């Protein structure tokens, strides 16, 4: 039987930490993140908890203490802060090592500027021991701040900081720990789009699964993984980068997916020449909730397959293309290219797809076709004929809009394609795998086929 429980207030959480004589540590807050230590001072009893508070607000002064990093508000800077302050604790309090669970809380934060032309965000971290003399654990998060006033954002950071410290010491289940980070914060005030928990007490934790659950629990709209499976913070991964993305279910990854990416890359390279491109595959969490019997582990398996092909992976809950375009355009001002098949192109012209928008189809196109975003169209096969974007015929009232998009170069036609792959359909291949029919391997990249066989993915039983 589930027990009813009350979420502790921020003051109650801070006081409970202060009254635990075994917990002792330092606070280092730079930039706009000056509020967490204040929460512990205000409730009383802080002399038993706080060894030191630090606010190296000036960038030059902060560099002199922690060393230089490429960006002031970054994970790199946060890790330097945690390392420096934790080393100082052990060095200056050697007589407490055997009886104390040391911690260091640090953050580096950018709140709204005076003209409100930036996105408030910050990195927070806690390095902590769950028992004296044990190796430390570490919990790192990145947060996007959505309040419309700088002082509200700073207040939210103070509450979040208390939640982080309390959760790390009092909640054993990592998923519950993650959900507790938004205690006492109204929905929509902030978004946690990166989390990494590591250390001896979390040795078996899969941080990819934690990142996926950030999206599933509504703590963020998107998360990202590097080609080696490492969890990435999307804004850092795409910062000042050209972006090429392909949306799909990838159940499984087929040769046509890879040909779409290859053809799009060839087009894009001609356009930007020597500049680098971040290419990634995007899956929408909507597919996960819509497909029966699909688990979080199934999504992680798809991530593994895509990663084995050298691709970064994004998982989002942006069901509509215009929503995805809105999001990506916040992360980079460089050029963005979205690869889309002919069938998907027909879908984005379907007005029933935009019932939630007052401006309907036109509003969605205004948000999708931004100055830095274009759609690359991959052909399809119908009744044995190849259908390209030149062959698209829409209802009479929509055809002029389509023609305008073509003439204004918002749509790019992909031509460097492998025609032998056009007839590959993922759903048919998936059924062949399940039914153990011969020949399904020829429709997939070799590494993907080998992994499906060795790990018995997608109900393969051969």
Secondary structure, DSSP 8 states (H G I E B T S, - for coil): ---------HHHHHHHHHT-TTEEEEEEEEET---HHHHHHHHS-GGGTEEEEE---SHHHHHHHH---S-SSSHHHHHHHHHHHHHHHHHH-GGGTTT-EEEEEEEEEE---TT--S-EEEEEEEEE-SSTTS--EEEEEEEEE--SSHHHHHHHHHHHHHHHHHHHHH--SHHHHHHHTTTT--TTSEEEEEEEEESGGGTT--HHHHHHHHHHTTS-SEEEE-TTS-EE-HHHHHTT-EEEEEE---TT--HHHHHHHHHHHHHHHHHHTTS-EEEEEEEEHHHHHHSTT--HHHHHHHHHHHHHTT-EEEEE---SHHHHHHHHHHH-SS-EEEEEEHHHHHHHT-GGGGTT-TTHHHHHHHHHS-TTEEEEEE-EEETTEEE-GGG----HHHHHHHHHHHHTT-EEE--S--GGGTT--HHHHHHHHHHT-TTGGGGS-HHHHHHHHHHTGGG---
